[in-house]
């Protein structure tokens, strides 16, 4: 992924506010930008709320399940900074224990 695209995702730029040169990097495809948002969010273990991922994925539970699976598959540390969400039961205690 391009550094410019990552910069705009990390600063929560929606598609409508992207500069023309960044849109061109994505082939003027909003779907491609949404894929980049998802990949960036999962790789960096971002919270659902307060980030662009919320506009791309509608189901918070599925997002966190995908994040946990990606983290496990890529031998990343458990996202303890998200434990307040995981433990509260939005994903479910059993599913978190099974993945850890």
N, CA, C and O of each residue as an XYZ file, in Angstrom:
400
protein
N       0.852     -1.174      0.000
C       0.000      0.000      0.000
C       0.901      1.242      0.000
O       1.959      1.264      0.630
N       0.469      2.231     -0.696
C       1.211      3.470     -0.847
C       1.220      4.286      0.446
O       0.249      4.269      1.203
N       2.301      4.987      0.689
C       2.450      5.810      1.897
C       1.397      6.918      1.936
O       0.869      7.238      3.001
N       1.092      7.502      0.775
C       0.073      8.565      0.729
C      -1.299      8.023      1.118
O      -2.045      8.672      1.850
N      -1.622      6.842      0.629
C      -2.912      6.230      0.949
C      -2.986      5.945      2.448
O      -3.998      6.234      3.086
N      -1.918      5.379      3.010
C      -1.891      5.105      4.450
C      -2.034      6.387      5.261
O      -2.729      6.403      6.277
N      -1.387      7.451      4.824
C      -1.495      8.731      5.520
C      -2.946      9.193      5.573
O      -3.435      9.598      6.627
N      -3.630      9.131      4.440
C      -5.010      9.606      4.385
C      -5.954      8.715      5.192
O      -6.917      9.203      5.784
N      -5.679      7.419      5.215
C      -6.500      6.515      6.028
C      -6.275      6.801      7.504
O      -7.230      6.873      8.276
N      -5.020      6.963      7.899
C      -4.717      7.202      9.315
C      -5.272      8.536      9.813
O      -5.499      8.713     11.010
N      -5.487      9.468      8.891
C      -6.063     10.760      9.272
C      -7.555     10.844      8.946
O      -8.136     11.929      8.928
N      -8.162      9.693      8.690
C      -9.619      9.571      8.487
C     -10.178     10.427      7.345
O     -11.213     11.076      7.497
N      -9.495     10.421      6.220
C     -10.003     11.131      5.055
C     -11.021     10.251      4.341
O     -10.672      9.161      3.887
N     -12.272     10.696      4.229
C     -13.232      9.920      3.434
C     -12.910     10.054      1.943
O     -12.139     10.928      1.547
N     -13.489      9.208      1.141
C     -13.234      9.189     -0.298
C     -13.459     10.569     -0.917
O     -12.673     11.003     -1.759
N     -14.512     11.254     -0.513
C     -14.856     12.549     -1.105
C     -13.780     13.605     -0.862
O     -13.671     14.552     -1.642
N     -12.987     13.468      0.193
C     -11.971     14.476      0.517
C     -10.556     14.078      0.102
O      -9.596     14.790      0.396
N     -10.428     12.945     -0.579
C      -9.102     12.525     -1.045
C      -8.626     13.435     -2.175
O      -9.416     13.812     -3.041
N      -7.347     13.787     -2.171
C      -6.813     14.569     -3.297
C      -6.831     13.742     -4.590
O      -6.837     12.512     -4.552
N      -6.839     14.416     -5.694
C      -6.931     13.754     -7.005
C      -5.774     12.791     -7.243
O      -5.978     11.712     -7.801
N      -4.558     13.162     -6.829
C      -3.419     12.277     -7.085
C      -3.519     10.973     -6.284
O      -3.077      9.925     -6.754
N      -4.092     11.034     -5.087
C      -4.274      9.818     -4.286
C      -5.371      8.951     -4.892
O      -5.252      7.726     -4.912
N      -6.428      9.568     -5.382
C      -7.484      8.808     -6.059
C      -6.928      8.087     -7.281
O      -7.299      6.950     -7.575
N      -6.034      8.770     -7.981
C      -5.433      8.164     -9.167
C      -4.605      6.938     -8.795
O      -4.593      5.948     -9.526
N      -3.916      7.005     -7.666
C      -3.132      5.854     -7.206
C      -4.020      4.632     -6.986
O      -3.582      3.491     -7.137
N      -5.267      4.890     -6.628
C      -6.224      3.819     -6.358
C      -7.049      3.463     -7.592
O      -8.008      2.696     -7.500
N      -6.683      4.012     -8.730
C      -7.420      3.731     -9.963
C      -8.798      4.358     -9.965
O      -9.708      3.853    -10.622
N      -8.965      5.453     -9.238
C     -10.259      6.150     -9.107
C     -11.373      5.205     -8.659
O     -12.528      5.361     -9.055
N     -11.014      4.228     -7.833
C     -11.967      3.227     -7.367
C     -12.211      3.370     -5.864
O     -11.310      3.169     -5.050
N     -13.435      3.719     -5.523
C     -13.791      3.826     -4.108
C     -13.730      2.457     -3.438
O     -13.367      2.356     -2.267
N     -14.080      1.413     -4.169
C     -14.012      0.041     -3.625
C     -12.572     -0.310     -3.242
O     -12.337     -0.933     -2.207
N     -11.623      0.085     -4.068
C     -10.210     -0.178     -3.768
C      -9.784      0.567     -2.505
O      -9.033      0.037     -1.686
N     -10.267      1.793     -2.354
C      -9.960      2.569     -1.149
C     -10.558      1.885      0.083
O      -9.922      1.845      1.136
N     -11.757      1.354     -0.040
C     -12.395      0.655      1.074
C     -11.610     -0.604      1.454
O     -11.483     -0.923      2.636
N     -11.085     -1.318      0.457
C     -10.244     -2.489      0.748
C      -8.985     -2.063      1.496
O      -8.560     -2.729      2.440
N      -8.399     -0.965      1.074
C      -7.198     -0.445      1.739
C      -7.502     -0.036      3.174
O      -6.694     -0.267      4.074
N      -8.655      0.567      3.387
C      -9.060      0.965      4.741
C      -9.167     -0.267      5.629
O      -8.663     -0.273      6.751
N      -9.822     -1.306      5.128
C      -9.988     -2.527      5.907
C      -8.626     -3.154      6.224
O      -8.343     -3.493      7.374
N      -7.793     -3.303      5.202
C      -6.476     -3.916      5.415
C      -5.628     -3.112      6.389
O      -4.985     -3.684      7.269
N      -5.620     -1.807      6.242
C      -4.838     -0.942      7.134
C      -5.353     -1.045      8.569
O      -4.567     -1.126      9.512
N      -6.665     -1.040      8.725
C      -7.278     -1.085     10.058
C      -6.979     -2.394     10.774
O      -6.661     -2.397     11.964
N      -7.078     -3.496     10.056
C      -6.811     -4.805     10.655
C      -5.329     -4.956     10.986
O      -4.980     -5.400     12.080
N      -4.462     -4.594     10.053
C      -3.015     -4.731     10.272
C      -2.535     -3.888     11.449
O      -1.607     -4.272     12.161
N      -3.174     -2.736     11.646
C      -2.776     -1.840     12.731
C      -3.674     -1.971     13.958
O      -3.550     -1.198     14.907
N      -4.570     -2.943     13.936
C      -5.458     -3.262     15.056
C      -6.177     -2.018     15.583
O      -6.158     -1.733     16.780
N      -6.808     -1.289     14.669
C      -7.508     -0.062     15.041
C      -8.885     -0.355     15.615
O      -9.514     -1.359     15.282
N      -9.331      0.523     16.464
C     -10.693      0.430     16.992
C     -11.694      0.680     15.869
O     -11.406      1.376     14.895
N     -12.862      0.100     16.032
C     -13.928      0.278     15.049
C     -14.455      1.707     15.117
O     -14.602      2.378     14.096
N     -14.732      2.152     16.319
C     -15.280      3.495     16.512
C     -14.172      4.528     16.392
O     -13.065      4.343     16.898
N     -14.495      5.615     15.712
C     -13.540      6.700     15.579
C     -12.583      6.563     14.409
O     -11.664      7.370     14.267
N     -12.781      5.551     13.564
C     -11.925      5.357     12.400
C     -12.774      5.127     11.156
O     -13.972      4.858     11.243
N     -12.133      5.237     10.001
C     -12.842      5.074      8.723
C     -13.474      3.705      8.552
O     -14.441      3.558      7.804
N     -12.948      2.714      9.227
C     -13.474      1.359      9.078
C     -14.970      1.308      9.385
O     -15.697      0.479      8.839
N     -15.407      2.178     10.237
C     -16.825      2.232     10.611
C     -17.716      2.567      9.412
O     -18.865      2.132      9.341
N     -17.177      3.340      8.478
C     -17.948      3.699      7.287
C     -17.891      2.607      6.215
O     -18.727      2.561      5.313
N     -16.892      1.735      6.332
C     -16.696      0.693      5.321
C     -17.393     -0.601      5.714
O     -18.082     -1.209      4.896
N     -17.220     -1.016      6.939
C     -17.841     -2.242      7.456
C     -18.954     -1.852      8.420
O     -18.768     -1.002      9.291
N     -20.088     -2.472      8.257
C     -21.236     -2.117      9.089
C     -21.304     -2.936     10.370
O     -21.873     -2.483     11.362
N     -20.734     -4.132     10.362
C     -20.850     -5.012     11.527
C     -19.564     -4.992     12.346
O     -18.530     -5.515     11.931
N     -19.660     -4.379     13.507
C     -18.515     -4.251     14.402
C     -17.993     -5.614     14.839
O     -16.784     -5.840     14.891
N     -18.909     -6.512     15.151
C     -18.522     -7.842     15.624
C     -17.671     -8.577     14.587
O     -16.635     -9.148     14.928
N     -18.103     -8.563     13.329
C     -17.351     -9.250     12.272
C     -15.984     -8.608     12.060
O     -15.005     -9.299     11.781
N     -15.922     -7.297     12.191
C     -14.636     -6.614     12.042
C     -13.658     -7.104     13.107
O     -12.522     -7.456     12.789
N     -14.090     -7.128     14.368
C     -13.199     -7.560     15.445
C     -12.839     -9.045     15.324
O     -11.720     -9.439     15.653
N     -13.770     -9.858     14.860
C     -13.450    -11.273     14.643
C     -12.381    -11.410     13.560
O     -11.453    -12.207     13.697
N     -12.514    -10.633     12.484
C     -11.509    -10.649     11.426
C     -10.166    -10.134     11.914
O      -9.119    -10.653     11.528
N     -10.193     -9.124     12.754
C      -8.967     -8.575     13.328
C      -8.264     -9.618     14.184
O      -7.047     -9.779     14.095
N      -9.022    -10.326     15.009
C      -8.429    -11.368     15.847
C      -7.857    -12.505     15.003
O      -6.773    -13.014     15.290
N      -8.583    -12.896     13.972
C      -8.106    -13.974     13.110
C      -6.829    -13.560     12.395
O      -5.876    -14.336     12.328
N      -6.802    -12.355     11.865
C      -5.603    -11.867     11.182
C      -4.413    -11.829     12.147
O      -3.309    -12.257     11.808
N      -4.656    -11.315     13.343
C      -3.587    -11.218     14.344
C      -3.038    -12.593     14.693
O      -1.826    -12.776     14.813
N      -3.929    -13.548     14.853
C      -3.508    -14.915     15.181
C      -2.759    -15.546     14.011
O      -1.703    -16.147     14.206
N      -3.287    -15.418     12.816
C      -2.661    -16.009     11.633
C      -1.276    -15.436     11.350
O      -0.410    -16.131     10.819
N      -1.071    -14.181     11.700
C       0.207    -13.518     11.434
C       1.072    -13.407     12.691
O       2.021    -12.624     12.741
N       0.727    -14.206     13.702
C       1.510    -14.299     14.935
C       1.758    -12.939     15.585
O       2.843    -12.660     16.097
N       0.725    -12.108     15.548
C       0.816    -10.794     16.189
C       0.407    -10.933     17.650
O      -0.276    -11.888     18.022
N       0.817     -9.996     18.458
C       0.400     -9.990     19.850
C      -1.106     -9.787     19.940
O      -1.713     -9.139     19.087
N      -1.699    -10.355     20.992
C      -3.129    -10.140     21.223
C      -3.363     -8.643     21.408
O      -2.589     -7.983     22.102
N      -4.411     -8.098     20.806
C      -4.655     -6.648     20.902
C      -5.229     -6.240     22.266
O      -6.422     -5.966     22.398
N      -4.360     -6.206     23.263
C      -4.808     -5.864     24.616
C      -5.394     -4.464     24.693
O      -6.216     -4.195     25.570
N      -5.000     -3.576     23.811
C      -5.571     -2.231     23.818
C      -7.053     -2.248     23.412
O      -7.746     -1.240     23.544
N      -7.526     -3.386     22.924
C      -8.939     -3.544     22.574
C      -9.665     -4.461     23.551
O     -10.822     -4.812     23.319
N      -9.015     -4.852     24.628
C      -9.604     -5.831     25.544
C     -10.879     -5.319     26.198
O     -11.740     -6.122     26.556
N     -11.025     -4.011     26.366
C     -12.267     -3.492     26.930
C     -13.457     -3.806     26.028
O     -14.576     -3.970     26.515
N     -13.231     -3.889     24.753
C     -14.299     -4.225     23.806
C     -14.495     -5.735     23.746
O     -15.627     -6.220     23.768
N     -13.413     -6.463     23.672
C     -13.474     -7.915     23.550
C     -14.100     -8.552     24.785
O     -14.895     -9.485     24.663
N     -13.756     -8.064     25.961
C     -14.214     -8.674     27.202
C     -15.648     -8.284     27.526
O     -16.368     -9.059     28.155
N     -16.073     -7.099     27.110
C     -17.429     -6.650     27.405
C     -18.490     -7.569     26.828
O     -19.623     -7.598     27.308
N     -18.128     -8.309     25.811
C     -19.093     -9.246     25.251
C     -19.630     -8.834     23.902
O     -20.514     -9.507     23.372
N     -19.130     -7.748     23.321
C     -19.602     -7.376     21.994
C     -19.227     -8.451     20.992
O     -19.946     -8.686     20.021
N     -18.107     -9.097     21.229
C     -17.746    -10.235     20.380
C     -18.144    -11.516     21.087
O     -18.493    -12.502     20.438
N     -18.097    -11.511     22.357
C     -18.459    -12.694     23.129
C     -17.235    -13.302     23.788
O     -16.202    -13.495     23.147
N     -17.357    -13.596     25.050
C     -16.206    -14.116     25.802
C     -15.735    -15.460     25.262
O     -14.531    -15.703     25.174
N     -16.651    -16.321     24.906
C     -16.266    -17.646     24.426
C     -15.457    -17.543     23.139
O     -14.441    -18.222     22.984
N     -15.906    -16.690     22.211
C     -15.195    -16.600     20.942
C     -13.795    -16.024     21.139
O     -12.872    -16.398     20.416
N     -13.619    -15.117     22.108
C     -12.294    -14.573     22.357
C     -11.383    -15.646     22.948
O     -10.216    -15.746     22.571
N     -11.901    -16.431     23.856
C     -11.080    -17.485     24.480
C     -10.682    -18.536     23.471
O      -9.574    -19.069     23.527
N     -11.586    -18.841     22.538
C     -11.284    -19.859     21.530
C     -10.158    -19.403     20.614
O      -9.365    -20.227     20.158
N     -10.074    -18.114     20.339
C      -9.083    -17.607     19.399
C      -7.727    -17.365     20.048
O      -6.712    -17.319     19.352
N      -7.692    -17.211     21.348
C      -6.429    -16.889     22.015
C      -5.578    -18.090     22.206
O      -4.479    -17.988     22.752
